[in-house]
Amino acid sequence: MRYFVYTLFAFLLLGCGPGDHMDEESMDSTPETVTTNILYYGDIINNTVVALDTTLMQPIKNIDSNGDYPYEIAQALGNELYILNRKDYTIGVLDPASDTITDEIALDFYPRSIKINNSDILLTSANEPAAAIITSHIASPSYTDSHYREPVSYGGSNATGHPVWVDNDHFLLLDRTENAIELYRKDFYQPIDKLTTKSSVHHVIEKNNIFYGISEGEQNGVSPGILKFTVTNGRIMLQQERLLSSLPDLPEDFLPATWGAHHGALHPTQNYIYIGSAEGNVFVLDLEKLELADTFKTGKGIGHFTFYGTMLITTNHYDNFKSFYNAADPRNHKFLKELRFSDHIYKGITMQSHTTHIIDNKLYFMFNTDHDSTLYKINLDTITIEGGVSLANHYCLMGTLVSNNTTTSSGM
């Protein structure tokens, strides 16, 4: 009996009998989750959507957009993507799981850009001073009080700026044809209030229930500027409108009649706002009084800003390099590095795409020439180019990132 107990104990210590031993690989049954990051860009030359794998840095598929001039691919509700065909009265609904267009939204105007609010999507127009609300792939009648006429500001021919939700029931329409900010209620198709500005407003940012609008400047000598306003009880209340030309200590190359502004950006941790100008100067203003805190030079057509911790990265639409700054102190920016992507300046080309995407410590963006688009991968810890993939005969301007998680299991 004692011998049997000792034998059984030894058998249990060994774990299994002869021939039943499992090696380490077969014992490892822990599920593994693999994340795949796919970038979708609209290609306005070929009227397609290009999907690119950021891990393998290679194109996956070209998808027919079923529309004309697919300028932007935008994240909509859930997993679906919207193909904004800026020269077509449609939006294509793209399913990234199958890379197919599953539906089409009929419109009364060309789409410009969207903003999501709960179950509703606010859409502004490229060719009419109008907006619509999309619910369940159906667009509402147009919200508008005027007809198109050519804008005189620096933002091009688009009739509107970017859409802005105020709350669940109200939104702002940036009417570039009338230099006006219009307040709408969802259940009423005429503006309930309107604010006229010195030049058209392209972009509005909100912080702590205060709105900051970037005005573009005009060819008649009105410089770009910034507006500070609130929206309360159905009224737009202007607090301050400051033109950049009124600021002290301006750069030497300041010429109000030739400058233009595009987008603004808020400092991620402090109360400052950034405005870029067409000739390449950046203005940093405090949010309380809109006074100048700092100014520095970067590339032509500085249109967008991206923050990575305390690092500031510029998108210079009409230049061949990106600039990197230390923005820990928004009153004193420190130049870190410049990355150049071409020896040439391509006139009439938006060389740097409107969107940049950060995955872990890597920044991805599209650089355009007059004959191709190249997706670059930049290591932000070292500020070095790690790779790129070129797409011949493409012109990609705005994209979106889709992350998919796949779980696999090995062994048992």
N, C-alpha and C positions, 0 to 999 in steps of 0.2 A: 504494500500500500504506500509506504514511504517512497519507494522507488518510482511508483507511478506519479506521485505528486511532484517529485523533483523533475521527472521527465516532462510533465505537462508544463511546469514553470519554465523550463529551458525552451520548450517549443514556443510559448507565448513571447519570451524575450526575443527570439529570432523573428517573430512576426508572422511567419508563414512557413509552409513546408517546402521541401525540395521542388524546384521547378515553378513555384508560385511567387518568387521574389519580383517586385515591381521596381524598375529603375526610376531615377529621379524625374526623367522626362514624362514617364507614364503616370507618375504620382501627382504631377502638377496639373490640377484641374481648375486653377483659378481663371475665371473669365478675363479676357483682355479686351479693353475698349480702345478702339482706334478712331481718332478724330481726323476726318478729311475736310480740308478747307478749300472751297471752290469759289473763284471769283467769276462773276458774270458781268461782261461789258457789252454795251451796244456798239456796233460798228456801222457808222453812218455812210460809209462808202458802199458796202455790200448789202446793207439792210439785213444784217444778221445779228445774232447774239453769240458771242464767243465765251465758252466756259473754259477756265484754266485751273489746273491743279497747282496749288502753291507749294505743296511738298515736293512733288516731282518736277515742278517748274516746267510744265508742258501743257499745251492746249489739249482739251479733251474732245470738244465738239463745237461745230458751228451750227446754230439753230436759225432757221428762217424766221424773221420777225413777223412775217405776214403784214408788214406795214412799211411806211416810208419815213426814213430818217429816225431810226431808234437811238435817240440821243442819250437817254438815261435808262438804266435798269434799277428799279427801286424796290426795296422790301415793302410789301403790303401787309395784309393781315395773315396771321398764321405763317405757313411756310411759303405761300405763293409770292411770286415776283410780278411786278408790273413793267411792261415794256412801253415806255412813253415815246410814241412815234410823233415827233414834233412837226411833221408835215403830213399828218394823217388824222382823220376824225375817229381814231380808235386807240384803245389801249389793249395790248395783248396780255393775257394772264398766263404766266409761265410756271409750270410745276417743276421745281428743281429735282424732285425724286425721279421723274421720268424724262426730264429735259424736253418736254413737249408743251406746246401751247394748248391749253385746255379750254379757254374761253376768250371772248373778245367783248370789250365794253364799247358801246356806241356813244359818241359824244357830239355836242353841238359846236365844238371848236377844237383846235389843235391843243394837245396837252403840253403843259410846261413842267410842273413839278407837283409833288403831293406832300401832305402832312397827315399823319394818322392820329386820331383821337377816339379812344375806345373802339366802337364798332363802325365808326364813320371815317371816311377818307376825304380830306379836302383837296381839291384839284384846282390849280390855276391854269390860265390859258396863255398860249404863245401868240395867238393872232387876234384875240379879242380881249378888251378889258373886263374879264369875266372870271367867274369861278363856278364850280359845281361840287356837290357832295355825292360820293359814291357809296352806296350801301348794297351789299349782296350783288355786286357786279352790275348795278344799274345806276346810271348817272342822273342826277336831278336836273330840272330846268336850270338855265343859266342865272346866276346872281350878277346883275350888272345894271348900270344906269347910263351908259354911254356907248358910242361906237368907236371903232379903231381909228386912230390917226397916228402918224409916225412919231414916236417919242424923240425928244431932242436931247436927251441925256446920254451919258457914256455907256449905258448898259446894253446897247444894241437895239434891235427892233422888237424884242419881246414886249407884249402889251402889259404884262404884269411882272411883279417880283415873286418871291417865294411865299407860299401860303402860311398863314399864322392863325392858330387856334387861340382864342382868348379864354374860353371855358367850353363846356360841353354844348352850349347853345349859341355861342357868338364866335365870329372870326373876323380877321382883317384881310381885306383885299388891297394889295399894293398896286394901285392903278398908275402905271408909268406913262400913259397917254395924257393924263390930266395932272400929273405931279400931286397925287392925292393918296391919302390913306383912308380907306372906307371901312366902316364898321357895319357888319351884317348880323342879323339874327337868322337862325336856321329856318324859321317858318315865314320869313319875309324876304322877297327877292329884290328889294331896293335897299340902299344903305340907310341905316337909321342915324348915322352921324358921319361926318367927313372932316378930315384935316388936310388943308392944302399946304404943301411944302415948297421950299425954294428950288429944289430939283427932285427928280423922282427917287423914291426909296426902293432899294433892291432887296434888302435883307433886314429882318427885325429879330432881335434877341430879347428874351425876357429873363429877369432875375428879381425875385422877391416882389412880384406883382408890378414891377416897373419895366417898361419896354424901351429898348434902344434901337432906333432905326438908322441905317447907314444910307445917306443920300449920296447920289452918284456924281453930282456936278454936271454942268452943262457947257456947251460950246459958246454960250453967250457971256462967259466970264464968271459964272457962279461956280465957286469951288465946291468940292465934296464937303460933306459935313456929317453931323450926328444929331439926332433928335432924341429927347428923353420925354416920355409921356406915360400916362396911366389911362386905363379904361375902367370907368366906374358908372354904374347905373345907366348904361346905354350911351355914354358920352366919352369922347376922346379928349383928354385934358393934357394940353402941351405944357410941359414944365420948362423945357429949354431947347433951343435950336442953335447949335454952334457950327459955324462954317470953319473949316480948317484954315482958311485964309485969315481968320481973326486970332489965331494962336500966336503967342510970342516965340521968338527963337526958331523960326522956320528954316528948313534947309535952303541953301543958296539957290537951288534949281527950282524953287517954287514958282509956278506960273498957273494961276487959277484957270485960265482959259484952255489949258491943255491937260489938266489933271483930271483923273476920274477915280472913283472908288468902287469897290465891289462888295466884299463881305466884311463882317466884323467877327470877332471872337472874344470870349471872356477868359480872363486868366483863371486857371482851374481852382486856385485857392485864395486869391486876393481880389479886391474890388477894382479891377482895371479892365478896360476894353481896348482891343487892338483894331486898327483900321489900316488897310493897305491901299496904296495909290498906284495908278497906272505906270508912273515913271519909276517906281521902285522904292519909295519911302514908306516906312511904317510909323504910325502915330499911336502912342499909348496914352490913354486918358484915364483919369480916375472917374469912378462912376458917380461920386457925390456932386462934384461941381463941373465935371467935364473939362478939367484943366489938364494941360499937357504935362505928362510925367516923364516921357522919354521919346526919342525919335531915332531911328537908325535906318541905314540903307541896305536894301536887298535887291532882288532881281526885278526886271520889268514885268508889269502886270501882276504884282503880288495880290493874289485873290483869296487865298485861304491860309489858315494857320492850323497846325496840328501840335498838340502837346503830348510829350512822353515824359511823365514825371515833371521835372523842372526844365526839361529841354523843349525849346520852341523850334518847329520846323516850318519853313515857308513853302508855299506852292506858288512858283513864279510862272504864270501862264505863258508869258511871251519871252522867256529866257531859257538858257540851256543848262542851268544849274539850280540846285536847292541849297538853302542856307540853314545853318544850325546854330542856335544861340542858347546860352544859359539864361533862363527867365526866372531864376529864384528870386531876384529883386526886380520887379517890373519897372522900377525907376532907373535901372542901370543894367541894361542887357549886355552880356559878354559874348562876343563872337567866338564860336567853337570851331566851325569847319564849313567848307563849301565842297559839294560834290557836283562835278560837271559830267554831263551825259552826251555831249556832242561838241564838236569844234565849230559848229555853224549855228546861226540864228535863222529859223525858217519863218519868213514873213508870212503873215496871214494864217499861221497855224497855231492853235492852242497846244503848245508843246507839252505842257504838264497837265495831266488829267485833273478834273475837278475833285475827284475823290482819292483819298489815301486810306490804307487799311493797315492796322497794326495787329499782328498775331504774335503773342509772346513778346520777344524783343526785336521782331522783324517788321519793317515797313515795306509795303508793296504799293506801287503806283505805276501808271502807264505814261510813257514818254513818247510823243509823236513827232515824226518828221513829215516831209512831203511825200513819203513813199512807204512808211511802215509805222507800226506801233510796237513798243518794247515794254514788257512788264519787268520792272526791276525789283529786286529784293535787297533791302539795305539792313545791315546789322546796326541797330541803334546804340548798342553798348560800345561799339568801336567806331561807329559812323563810317562804315566801309560798305562798298557794293559787294554782295555775296554771289549774285547771279542775275541772269536775265534771260528772257525768251522773246525773240522777235517774231512779229506777225507781218508778213509781207502784204502790201496793199490793204492795210487796215487803217482806220482812224477811230480810236476809242477815247471817249471823253468822260463818261460817268459809269461807275459800276457799283456792285454790291457784293458783300461776302456772305456765303452760306456755309455753315459748319454742320457736318453730319457725323454722328457717333455710331460706329459699328462695333457690336460686341461679338467676340469670337471665343471659343473654348477649346483647349487642347487637352489630351489625355482622356479621362473618363467623361 
